[in-house]
Amino acid sequence: MPINNVRRQDLCVKHVTIIPPSDLYRTNQNITGMLTQSMPMAALFLRNKFIGWLALVQSIHYYLNTDLQLLPASAESNPLDQFPIMKVLISFFSLLVCYLGLVFPQQMVPPKKSTDDK
């Protein structure tokens, strides 16, 4: 009898699905929610296009991974948490502010003339 006999009943193990605890994923979602809420503000203040695009991608990722049926229950636990679509809109507007210089360019101030030109 060969060693790799797959017909032997003592080698068969039934698969048991283990459901992960929901508390672990709930805390990770709050951490990503905090990150997606603070990145657009950093892009607004710094006017950094890379941070703006990163905030937009993160907020879209957060929107796609959020369970919309659990939102009313999570809003009771943290009243400061926003809806995912609001995070996407805020990050989009922060990206628009980063590119605002292309639409409304600032005038360059000419250097002052020195009075020592004799």
MMTF fields as JSON, N, C-alpha, C and O atoms, coordinates in Angstrom:
{
  "mmtfVersion": "1.0.0",
  "mmtfProducer": "UNKNOWN",
  "numBonds": 471,
  "numAtoms": 472,
  "numGroups": 118,
  "numChains": 1,
  "numModels": 1,
  "chainsPerModel": [1],
  "groupsPerChain": [118],
  "chainIdList": ["A"],
  "bondAtomList": [4, 2, 8, 6, 12, 10, 16, 14, 20, 18, 24, 22, 28, 26, 32, 30, 36, 34, 40, 38, 44, 42, 48, 46, 52, 50, 56, 54, 60, 58, 64, 62, 68, 66, 72, 70, 76, 74, 80, 78, 84, 82, 88, 86, 92, 90, 96, 94, 100, 98, 104, 102, 108, 106, 112, 110, 116, 114, 120, 118, 124, 122, 128, 126, 132, 130, 136, 134, 140, 138, 144, 142, 148, 146, 152, 150, 156, 154, 160, 158, 164, 162, 168, 166, 172, 170, 176, 174, 180, 178, 184, 182, 188, 186, 192, 190, 196, 194, 200, 198, 204, 202, 208, 206, 212, 210, 216, 214, 220, 218, 224, 222, 228, 226, 232, 230, 236, 234, 240, 238, 244, 242, 248, 246, 252, 250, 256, 254, 260, 258, 264, 262, 268, 266, 272, 270, 276, 274, 280, 278, 284, 282, 288, 286, 292, 290, 296, 294, 300, 298, 304, 302, 308, 306, 312, 310, 316, 314, 320, 318, 324, 322, 328, 326, 332, 330, 336, 334, 340, 338, 344, 342, 348, 346, 352, 350, 356, 354, 360, 358, 364, 362, 368, 366, 372, 370, 376, 374, 380, 378, 384, 382, 388, 386, 392, 390, 396, 394, 400, 398, 404, 402, 408, 406, 412, 410, 416, 414, 420, 418, 424, 422, 428, 426, 432, 430, 436, 434, 440, 438, 444, 442, 448, 446, 452, 450, 456, 454, 460, 458, 464, 462, 468, 466],
  "bondOrderList": [1, 1, 1, 1, 1, 1, 1, 1, 1, 1, 1, 1, 1, 1, 1, 1, 1, 1, 1, 1, 1, 1, 1, 1, 1, 1, 1, 1, 1, 1, 1, 1, 1, 1, 1, 1, 1, 1, 1, 1, 1, 1, 1, 1, 1, 1, 1, 1, 1, 1, 1, 1, 1, 1, 1, 1, 1, 1, 1, 1, 1, 1, 1, 1, 1, 1, 1, 1, 1, 1, 1, 1, 1, 1, 1, 1, 1, 1, 1, 1, 1, 1, 1, 1, 1, 1, 1, 1, 1, 1, 1, 1, 1, 1, 1, 1, 1, 1, 1, 1, 1, 1, 1, 1, 1, 1, 1, 1, 1, 1, 1, 1, 1, 1, 1, 1, 1],
  "groupList": [{"groupName": "MET", "atomNameList": ["N", "CA", "C", "O"], "elementList": ["N", "C", "C", "O"], "formalChargeList": [0, 0, 0, 0], "bondAtomList": [1, 0, 2, 1, 3, 2], "bondOrderList": [1, 1, 2], "singleLetterCode": "M", "chemCompType": "L-PEPTIDE LINKING"}, {"groupName": "PRO", "atomNameList": ["N", "CA", "C", "O"], "elementList": ["N", "C", "C", "O"], "formalChargeList": [0, 0, 0, 0], "bondAtomList": [1, 0, 2, 1, 3, 2], "bondOrderList": [1, 1, 2], "singleLetterCode": "P", "chemCompType": "L-PEPTIDE LINKING"}, {"groupName": "ILE", "atomNameList": ["N", "CA", "C", "O"], "elementList": ["N", "C", "C", "O"], "formalChargeList": [0, 0, 0, 0], "bondAtomList": [1, 0, 2, 1, 3, 2], "bondOrderList": [1, 1, 2], "singleLetterCode": "I", "chemCompType": "L-PEPTIDE LINKING"}, {"groupName": "ASN", "atomNameList": ["N", "CA", "C", "O"], "elementList": ["N", "C", "C", "O"], "formalChargeList": [0, 0, 0, 0], "bondAtomList": [1, 0, 2, 1, 3, 2], "bondOrderList": [1, 1, 2], "singleLetterCode": "N", "chemCompType": "L-PEPTIDE LINKING"}, {"groupName": "VAL", "atomNameList": ["N", "CA", "C", "O"], "elementList": ["N", "C", "C", "O"], "formalChargeList": [0, 0, 0, 0], "bondAtomList": [1, 0, 2, 1, 3, 2], "bondOrderList": [1, 1, 2], "singleLetterCode": "V", "chemCompType": "L-PEPTIDE LINKING"}, {"groupName": "ARG", "atomNameList": ["N", "CA", "C", "O"], "elementList": ["N", "C", "C", "O"], "formalChargeList": [0, 0, 0, 0], "bondAtomList": [1, 0, 2, 1, 3, 2], "bondOrderList": [1, 1, 2], "singleLetterCode": "R", "chemCompType": "L-PEPTIDE LINKING"}, {"groupName": "GLN", "atomNameList": ["N", "CA", "C", "O"], "elementList": ["N", "C", "C", "O"], "formalChargeList": [0, 0, 0, 0], "bondAtomList": [1, 0, 2, 1, 3, 2], "bondOrderList": [1, 1, 2], "singleLetterCode": "Q", "chemCompType": "L-PEPTIDE LINKING"}, {"groupName": "ASP", "atomNameList": ["N", "CA", "C", "O"], "elementList": ["N", "C", "C", "O"], "formalChargeList": [0, 0, 0, 0], "bondAtomList": [1, 0, 2, 1, 3, 2], "bondOrderList": [1, 1, 2], "singleLetterCode": "D", "chemCompType": "L-PEPTIDE LINKING"}, {"groupName": "LEU", "atomNameList": ["N", "CA", "C", "O"], "elementList": ["N", "C", "C", "O"], "formalChargeList": [0, 0, 0, 0], "bondAtomList": [1, 0, 2, 1, 3, 2], "bondOrderList": [1, 1, 2], "singleLetterCode": "L", "chemCompType": "L-PEPTIDE LINKING"}, {"groupName": "CYS", "atomNameList": ["N", "CA", "C", "O"], "elementList": ["N", "C", "C", "O"], "formalChargeList": [0, 0, 0, 0], "bondAtomList": [1, 0, 2, 1, 3, 2], "bondOrderList": [1, 1, 2], "singleLetterCode": "C", "chemCompType": "L-PEPTIDE LINKING"}, {"groupName": "LYS", "atomNameList": ["N", "CA", "C", "O"], "elementList": ["N", "C", "C", "O"], "formalChargeList": [0, 0, 0, 0], "bondAtomList": [1, 0, 2, 1, 3, 2], "bondOrderList": [1, 1, 2], "singleLetterCode": "K", "chemCompType": "L-PEPTIDE LINKING"}, {"groupName": "HIS", "atomNameList": ["N", "CA", "C", "O"], "elementList": ["N", "C", "C", "O"], "formalChargeList": [0, 0, 0, 0], "bondAtomList": [1, 0, 2, 1, 3, 2], "bondOrderList": [1, 1, 2], "singleLetterCode": "H", "chemCompType": "L-PEPTIDE LINKING"}, {"groupName": "THR", "atomNameList": ["N", "CA", "C", "O"], "elementList": ["N", "C", "C", "O"], "formalChargeList": [0, 0, 0, 0], "bondAtomList": [1, 0, 2, 1, 3, 2], "bondOrderList": [1, 1, 2], "singleLetterCode": "T", "chemCompType": "L-PEPTIDE LINKING"}, {"groupName": "SER", "atomNameList": ["N", "CA", "C", "O"], "elementList": ["N", "C", "C", "O"], "formalChargeList": [0, 0, 0, 0], "bondAtomList": [1, 0, 2, 1, 3, 2], "bondOrderList": [1, 1, 2], "singleLetterCode": "S", "chemCompType": "L-PEPTIDE LINKING"}, {"groupName": "TYR", "atomNameList": ["N", "CA", "C", "O"], "elementList": ["N", "C", "C", "O"], "formalChargeList": [0, 0, 0, 0], "bondAtomList": [1, 0, 2, 1, 3, 2], "bondOrderList": [1, 1, 2], "singleLetterCode": "Y", "chemCompType": "L-PEPTIDE LINKING"}, {"groupName": "GLY", "atomNameList": ["N", "CA", "C", "O"], "elementList": ["N", "C", "C", "O"], "formalChargeList": [0, 0, 0, 0], "bondAtomList": [1, 0, 2, 1, 3, 2], "bondOrderList": [1, 1, 2], "singleLetterCode": "G", "chemCompType": "PEPTIDE LINKING"}, {"groupName": "ALA", "atomNameList": ["N", "CA", "C", "O"], "elementList": ["N", "C", "C", "O"], "formalChargeList": [0, 0, 0, 0], "bondAtomList": [1, 0, 2, 1, 3, 2], "bondOrderList": [1, 1, 2], "singleLetterCode": "A", "chemCompType": "L-PEPTIDE LINKING"}, {"groupName": "PHE", "atomNameList": ["N", "CA", "C", "O"], "elementList": ["N", "C", "C", "O"], "formalChargeList": [0, 0, 0, 0], "bondAtomList": [1, 0, 2, 1, 3, 2], "bondOrderList": [1, 1, 2], "singleLetterCode": "F", "chemCompType": "L-PEPTIDE LINKING"}, {"groupName": "TRP", "atomNameList": ["N", "CA", "C", "O"], "elementList": ["N", "C", "C", "O"], "formalChargeList": [0, 0, 0, 0], "bondAtomList": [1, 0, 2, 1, 3, 2], "bondOrderList": [1, 1, 2], "singleLetterCode": "W", "chemCompType": "L-PEPTIDE LINKING"}, {"groupName": "GLU", "atomNameList": ["N", "CA", "C", "O"], "elementList": ["N", "C", "C", "O"], "formalChargeList": [0, 0, 0, 0], "bondAtomList": [1, 0, 2, 1, 3, 2], "bondOrderList": [1, 1, 2], "singleLetterCode": "E", "chemCompType": "L-PEPTIDE LINKING"}],
  "groupTypeList": [0, 1, 2, 3, 3, 4, 5, 5, 6, 7, 8, 9, 4, 10, 11, 4, 12, 2, 2, 1, 1, 13, 7, 8, 14, 5, 12, 3, 6, 3, 2, 12, 15, 0, 8, 12, 6, 13, 0, 1, 0, 16, 16, 8, 17, 8, 5, 3, 10, 17, 2, 15, 18, 8, 16, 8, 4, 6, 13, 2, 11, 14, 14, 8, 3, 12, 7, 8, 6, 8, 8, 1, 16, 13, 16, 19, 13, 3, 1, 8, 7, 6, 17, 1, 2, 0, 10, 4, 8, 2, 13, 17, 17, 13, 8, 8, 4, 9, 14, 8, 15, 8, 4, 17, 1, 6, 6, 0, 4, 1, 1, 10, 10, 13, 12, 7, 7, 10],
  "groupIdList": [1, 2, 3, 4, 5, 6, 7, 8, 9, 10, 11, 12, 13, 14, 15, 16, 17, 18, 19, 20, 21, 22, 23, 24, 25, 26, 27, 28, 29, 30, 31, 32, 33, 34, 35, 36, 37, 38, 39, 40, 41, 42, 43, 44, 45, 46, 47, 48, 49, 50, 51, 52, 53, 54, 55, 56, 57, 58, 59, 60, 61, 62, 63, 64, 65, 66, 67, 68, 69, 70, 71, 72, 73, 74, 75, 76, 77, 78, 79, 80, 81, 82, 83, 84, 85, 86, 87, 88, 89, 90, 91, 92, 93, 94, 95, 96, 97, 98, 99, 100, 101, 102, 103, 104, 105, 106, 107, 108, 109, 110, 111, 112, 113, 114, 115, 116, 117, 118],
  "secStructList": [7, 7, 6, 6, 7, 6, 6, 7, 4, 4, 4, 7, 7, 7, 7, 7, 7, 7, 7, 7, 7, 2, 2, 2, 2, 2, 2, 2, 2, 2, 2, 2, 2, 2, 2, 2, 2, 2, 2, 2, 2, 2, 2, 2, 2, 2, 7, 7, 2, 2, 2, 2, 2, 2, 2, 2, 2, 2, 2, 2, 2, 2, 2, 2, 2, 1, 7, 4, 4, 4, 2, 2, 2, 2, 2, 2, 2, 7, 6, 6, 7, 7, 7, 2, 2, 2, 2, 2, 2, 2, 2, 2, 2, 2, 2, 2, 2, 2, 6, 2, 2, 2, 2, 1, 7, 7, 7, 7, 7, 7, 7, 7, 7, 7, 6, 6, 7, 7],
  "xCoordList": [0.835, 0.0, 0.887, 1.785, 0.662, 1.515, 1.285, 0.248, 2.282, 2.229, 1.206, 0.511, 1.101, 0.193, -1.173, -1.689, -1.744, -3.067, -4.108, -4.296, -4.793, -5.759, -7.114, -8.021, -7.277, -8.554, -8.664, -9.726, -7.622, -7.673, -8.511, -8.312, -9.417, -10.317, -9.621, -10.057, -8.564, -7.879, -7.053, -6.634, -6.805, -6.082, -7.016, -6.54, -8.308, -9.275, -9.619, -9.907, -9.585, -9.927, -11.018, -10.902, -12.078, -13.173, -12.782, -12.213, -13.095, -12.772, -13.793, -15.0, -13.297, -14.157, -13.86, -12.728, -14.872, -14.704, -14.769, -15.717, -13.753, -13.705, -14.026, -13.356, -15.038, -15.444, -14.55, -14.442, -13.901, -13.011, -13.827, -14.993, -13.235, -13.97, -14.235, -13.379, -15.412, -15.784, -15.112, -14.959, -14.707, -14.078, -12.741, -12.395, -11.99, -10.692, -10.838, -10.082, -11.796, -11.973, -12.659, -12.445, -13.464, -14.127, -13.101, -13.214, -12.111, -11.092, -10.211, -9.808, -9.902, -9.1, -9.861, -9.262, -11.168, -11.958, -11.985, -11.99, -12.001, -11.963, -10.619, -10.555, -9.55, -8.228, -8.147, -7.647, -8.63, -8.616, -9.582, -9.338, -10.678, -11.605, -10.958, -11.169, -10.17, -9.472, -8.424, -8.233, -7.752, -6.73, -7.36, -6.829, -8.48, -9.131, -9.776, -10.06, -10.014, -10.58, -9.503, -9.779, -8.295, -7.245, -6.383, -5.792, -6.292, -5.447, -5.941, -5.11, -7.26, -7.673, -7.339, -7.032, -7.394, -7.034, -5.542, -5.148, -4.723, -3.288, -3.036, -2.174, -3.789, -3.632, -4.089, -3.504, -5.131, -5.599, -4.567, -4.276, -4.013, -3.089, -1.734, -1.131, -1.254, 0.068, 0.038, 1.071, -1.14, -1.299, -0.349, 0.299, -0.293, 0.567, -0.302, -1.246, 0.022, -0.797, -0.707, -1.689, 0.463, 0.625, -0.255, -0.89, -0.298, -1.142, -2.617, -3.441, -2.951, -4.326, -4.787, -5.891, -3.939, -4.298, -4.352, -5.215, -3.432, -3.445, -4.718, -5.298, -5.155, -6.388, -7.598, -8.504, -7.623, -8.744, -8.791, -9.86, -7.651, -7.61, -7.99, -8.718, -7.507, -7.846, -9.321, -9.931, -9.901, -11.313, -12.197, -13.235, -11.806, -12.561, -12.428, -13.399, -11.239, -11.025, -11.86, -12.437, -11.928, -12.733, -14.218, -14.96, -14.651, -16.06, -16.438, -17.52, -15.547, -15.857, -15.81, -16.484, -15.043, -14.922, -15.833, -15.843, -16.591, -17.477, -18.807, -19.383, -19.281, -20.59, -21.638, -21.725, -22.429, -23.372, -24.538, -25.214, -24.789, -25.882, -25.512, -26.397, -24.218, -23.786, -23.513, -23.111, -23.725, -23.405, -24.247, -23.673, -25.548, -26.283, -25.801, -25.795, -25.403, -24.897, -23.535, -23.248, -22.685, -21.367, -21.448, -20.583, -22.469, -22.622, -22.981, -22.645, -23.658, -23.978, -22.732, -22.618, -21.798, -20.598, -19.621, -18.959, -19.522, -18.621, -19.374, -19.55, -19.821, -20.611, -19.776, -20.339, -18.448, -17.605, -17.317, -16.799, -17.64, -17.361, -18.329, -19.524, -17.815, -18.628, -19.026, -18.455, -20.006, -20.384, -19.282, -18.599, -19.097, -18.003, -18.099, -17.073, -19.305, -19.422, -18.973, -18.457, -19.163, -18.682, -17.16, -16.569, -16.526, -15.061, -14.531, -13.497, -15.241, -14.832, -14.978, -14.096, -16.076, -16.285, -15.265, -14.76, -14.962, -13.981, -12.602, -11.886, -12.225, -10.911, -10.877, -9.833, -12.008, -12.063, -11.887, -11.162, -12.548, -12.411, -11.024, -10.525, -10.398, -9.022, -8.076, -7.107, -8.352, -7.548, -7.788, -6.86, -9.022, -9.301, -8.56, -8.074, -8.468, -7.742, -6.257, -5.599, -5.727, -4.312, -4.04, -2.971, -5.007, -4.832, -5.448, -5.581, -5.816, -6.434, -5.476, -5.917, -4.176, -3.181, -3.125, -2.653, -3.593, -3.627, -4.754, -4.624, -5.863, -7.008, -6.835, -7.074, -6.419, -6.212, -4.743, -4.396, -3.889, -2.463, -2.218, -2.874, -1.274, -0.916, 0.074, 0.912, -0.027, 0.877, 2.218, 2.293, 3.249, 4.591, 4.906, 4.684, 5.41, 5.767, 7.163, 8.105, 7.305, 8.636, 9.546, 9.075, 10.833, 11.754, 11.807, 11.653, 12.026, 12.088, 13.369, 14.43, 13.243, 14.42, 15.181, 14.607, 16.433, 17.251, 17.481, 17.538, 17.604, 17.806, 19.282, 19.621, 20.144, 21.57, 22.078, 23.276, 21.211, 21.624, 22.131, 21.384, 23.357, 23.94, 25.055, 25.653],
  "yCoordList": [-1.168, 0.0, 1.242, 1.341, 2.21, 3.393, 4.312, 4.253, 5.162, 6.062, 7.17, 7.55, 7.687, 8.801, 8.311, 8.738, 7.436, 6.936, 7.917, 8.037, 8.628, 9.637, 9.028, 9.756, 7.738, 7.1, 6.663, 6.205, 6.792, 6.351, 7.323, 8.534, 6.825, 7.655, 8.325, 9.386, 7.737, 8.353, 9.576, 10.336, 9.79, 10.969, 12.137, 13.252, 11.917, 12.963, 13.752, 13.18, 15.06, 15.952, 16.886, 17.486, 17.003, 17.876, 19.332, 19.66, 20.203, 21.627, 22.299, 22.141, 23.055, 23.801, 25.282, 25.723, 26.052, 27.478, 28.203, 28.031, 29.016, 29.788, 31.232, 31.835, 31.782, 33.16, 34.076, 33.889, 35.07, 35.963, 36.846, 37.129, 37.278, 38.157, 39.512, 40.057, 40.046, 41.315, 42.5, 43.541, 42.392, 43.511, 43.887, 45.068, 42.906, 43.18, 44.023, 44.975, 43.687, 44.428, 45.763, 46.703, 45.865, 47.124, 48.168, 49.333, 47.779, 48.745, 49.149, 50.309, 48.223, 48.582, 49.534, 50.416, 49.368, 50.257, 51.659, 52.647, 51.758, 53.074, 53.758, 54.978, 52.97, 53.556, 54.082, 55.185, 53.311, 53.798, 54.951, 55.837, 54.96, 56.088, 57.365, 58.437, 57.252, 58.423, 58.91, 60.114, 57.972, 58.342, 58.995, 59.98, 58.467, 59.076, 60.404, 61.202, 60.658, 61.93, 63.003, 64.185, 62.612, 63.604, 63.885, 64.962, 62.972, 63.192, 64.326, 65.091, 64.483, 65.637, 66.975, 67.939, 67.046, 68.294, 68.589, 69.744, 67.553, 67.752, 68.228, 69.076, 67.684, 68.128, 69.573, 70.318, 69.971, 71.366, 72.334, 73.354, 72.026, 72.963, 73.003, 74.069, 71.856, 71.818, 72.073, 72.362, 71.969, 72.067, 71.123, 71.484, 69.923, 68.894, 67.981, 67.367, 67.893, 67.106, 65.608, 64.883, 65.148, 63.721, 63.317, 62.263, 64.142, 63.842, 63.933, 63.172, 64.845, 64.965, 63.73, 63.234, 63.229, 62.007, 60.804, 59.939, 60.746, 59.664, 59.7, 58.654, 60.891, 61.022, 60.586, 59.946, 60.927, 60.526, 59.009, 58.406, 58.397, 56.939, 56.239, 55.246, 56.742, 56.128, 56.272, 55.337, 57.408, 57.592, 56.745, 56.251, 56.568, 55.674, 54.239, 53.481, 53.859, 52.514, 52.304, 51.233, 53.308, 53.223, 53.123, 52.382, 53.871, 53.834, 52.458, 51.947, 51.866, 50.565, 49.436, 48.421, 49.585, 48.533, 48.714, 47.858, 49.79, 50.024, 49.342, 49.436, 48.66, 48.031, 49.09, 49.554, 49.475, 50.566, 50.194, 51.079, 48.896, 48.476, 48.632, 48.735, 48.65, 48.783, 50.225, 50.479, 51.171, 52.567, 53.163, 53.85, 52.957, 53.552, 53.036, 53.794, 51.787, 51.255, 51.846, 52.096, 52.073, 52.642, 54.139, 54.68, 54.812, 56.245, 56.482, 57.525, 55.523, 55.667, 55.506, 56.123, 54.675, 54.461, 55.635, 55.974, 56.251, 57.381, 58.487, 58.395, 59.526, 60.572, 61.452, 62.151, 61.433, 62.262, 61.612, 62.27, 60.345, 59.633, 60.092, 60.245, 60.312, 60.787, 59.611, 58.525, 59.843, 58.835, 58.728, 59.716, 57.568, 57.389, 58.298, 58.741, 58.584, 59.438, 60.864, 61.561, 61.305, 62.635, 62.685, 63.704, 61.585, 61.54, 61.6, 62.216, 60.96, 61.019, 62.44, 62.931, 63.104, 64.475, 65.447, 66.319, 65.303, 66.19, 65.994, 66.966, 64.749, 64.508, 65.001, 65.45, 64.921, 65.443, 66.962, 67.503, 67.647, 69.099, 69.513, 70.562, 68.714, 69.048, 68.897, 69.646, 67.935, 67.799, 68.971, 69.425, 69.46, 70.648, 71.869, 72.68, 72.01, 73.139, 73.041, 74.062, 71.826, 71.659, 72.136, 72.677, 71.935, 72.334, 73.708, 74.082, 74.447, 75.752, 76.76, 77.706, 76.576, 77.475, 77.406, 78.349, 76.316, 76.235, 77.069, 77.605, 77.182, 77.943, 79.427, 80.268, 79.742, 81.133, 81.323, 81.252, 81.561, 81.712, 83.003, 84.019, 82.941, 84.123, 84.957, 84.425, 86.278, 87.16, 87.182, 87.205, 87.173, 87.233, 88.675, 89.584, 88.886, 90.23, 90.554, 89.798, 91.681, 92.031, 92.419, 92.918, 92.19, 92.566, 94.083, 94.825, 94.52, 95.957, 96.54, 95.917, 97.752, 98.435, 99.053, 99.667, 98.885, 99.476, 100.977, 101.391, 101.739, 103.2, 103.556, 104.735, 102.582, 102.82, 102.85, 102.675, 103.065, 103.06, 104.464, 105.242, 104.784, 106.086, 105.943, 106.941],
  "zCoordList": [0.0, 0.0, 0.0, 0.837, -0.929, -0.99, 0.211, 0.871, 0.476, 1.632, 1.42, 2.362, 0.221, -0.076, -0.516, -1.548, 0.246, -0.088, 0.434, 1.644, -0.483, -0.084, 0.256, 0.659, 0.109, 0.396, 1.849, 2.273, 2.597, 3.987, 4.811, 4.724, 5.585, 6.373, 7.554, 7.999, 8.064, 9.199, 8.8, 9.673, 7.489, 7.011, 6.7, 6.488, 6.667, 6.347, 7.606, 8.657, 7.478, 8.583, 8.089, 7.021, 8.878, 8.493, 8.747, 9.788, 7.78, 7.904, 8.806, 8.622, 9.786, 10.696, 10.496, 10.698, 10.098, 9.872, 11.205, 11.972, 11.476, 12.707, 12.358, 11.519, 12.991, 12.739, 13.564, 14.776, 12.937, 13.696, 14.63, 14.354, 15.717, 16.635, 15.995, 15.3, 16.231, 15.599, 16.27, 15.631, 17.52, 18.215, 17.6, 17.547, 17.137, 16.535, 15.276, 15.078, 14.425, 13.184, 13.417, 12.652, 14.436, 14.733, 15.17, 14.788, 15.958, 16.377, 15.21, 15.122, 14.31, 13.136, 12.233, 11.617, 12.147, 11.311, 11.921, 11.187, 13.229, 13.86, 13.636, 13.487, 13.612, 13.357, 11.934, 11.714, 10.962, 9.585, 9.409, 8.591, 10.162, 10.098, 10.594, 10.026, 11.655, 12.17, 11.171, 11.001, 10.516, 9.538, 8.316, 7.803, 7.843, 6.683, 7.03, 6.137, 8.32, 8.711, 8.874, 8.671, 9.234, 9.474, 8.244, 8.158, 7.307, 6.128, 5.235, 4.747, 4.988, 4.175, 4.824, 4.123, 6.149, 6.824, 6.657, 6.496, 6.694, 6.472, 5.049, 4.819, 4.086, 2.694, 2.519, 1.733, 3.246, 3.165, 3.715, 3.089, 4.873, 5.506, 4.807, 4.685, 4.349, 3.73, 2.228, 1.624, 1.627, 0.169, -0.558, -1.541, -0.045, -0.611, -1.466, -0.969, -2.759, -3.678, -3.393, -3.553, -2.974, -2.666, -1.487, -1.521, -0.452, 0.699, 0.307, 0.816, -0.582, -1.06, -1.81, -1.581, -2.711, -3.44, -2.506, -2.655, -1.543, -0.567, 0.267, 0.56, 0.65, 1.425, 0.613, 1.146, -0.672, -1.516, -1.691, -1.598, -1.942, -2.117, -0.816, -0.84, 0.313, 1.598, 1.917, 2.436, 1.622, 1.936, 1.027, 1.468, -0.233, -1.123, -0.648, -0.677, -0.212, 0.333, 1.595, 1.782, 2.453, 3.667, 3.321, 3.966, 2.301, 1.877, 1.336, 1.625, 0.556, -0.028, 1.001, 0.821, 2.059, 3.059, 4.266, 5.151, 4.33, 5.461, 5.216, 4.132, 6.234, 6.158, 6.473, 7.61, 5.486, 5.654, 6.558, 7.082, 6.753, 7.63, 9.095, 9.943, 9.411, 10.794, 11.202, 12.337, 10.292, 10.605, 11.728, 12.574, 11.804, 12.927, 14.283, 15.253, 14.375, 15.64, 15.98, 17.151, 14.969, 15.244, 15.53, 16.219, 15.014, 15.28, 16.746, 17.306, 17.364, 18.785, 19.643, 20.702, 19.188, 19.987, 19.877, 20.858, 18.718, 18.534, 17.795, 16.58, 18.496, 17.823, 16.889, 16.047, 17.019, 16.155, 14.813, 13.911, 14.664, 13.418, 12.338, 12.594, 11.127, 10.018, 9.133, 9.228, 8.28, 7.311, 6.257, 5.989, 5.661, 4.692, 3.475, 2.96, 3.007, 1.824, 2.153, 1.279, 3.397, 3.796, 3.791, 3.432, 4.19, 4.178, 2.746, 2.485, 1.825, 0.413, -0.113, -0.817, 0.217, -0.255, 0.336, -0.371, 1.616, 2.24, 1.626, 1.39, 1.367, 0.762, -0.686, -1.16, -1.391, -2.761, -2.765, -3.6, -1.832, -1.77, -1.303, -1.711, -0.463, -0.077, -1.262, -1.384, -2.133, -3.344, -4.296, -4.966, -4.359, -5.176, -4.655, -5.443, -3.345, -2.764, -3.1, -3.301, -3.162, -3.518, -4.945, -5.228, -5.841, -7.235, -7.524, -8.689, -6.513, -6.701, -7.319, -7.972, -7.126, -7.703, -9.218, -9.852, -9.819, -11.283, -11.87, -12.971, -11.137, -11.632, -11.341, -12.207, -10.126, -9.712, -9.33, -8.151, -10.306, -9.962, -9.194, -9.426, -8.288, -7.508, -8.293, -9.021, -8.14, -8.856, -8.138, -6.909, -8.927, -8.361, -7.992, -8.792, -6.811, -6.346, -6.879, -6.639, -7.606, -8.112, -6.947, -5.926, -7.102, -6.013, -5.863, -6.833, -4.647, -4.372, -4.963, -4.929, -5.507, -6.046, -4.9, -4.0, -4.951, -3.88, -4.168, -5.326, -3.155, -3.296, -3.435, -3.54, -3.437, -3.524, -4.959, -5.18, -5.939, -7.342, -7.729, -8.321, -7.41, -7.766, -8.744, -9.148]
}
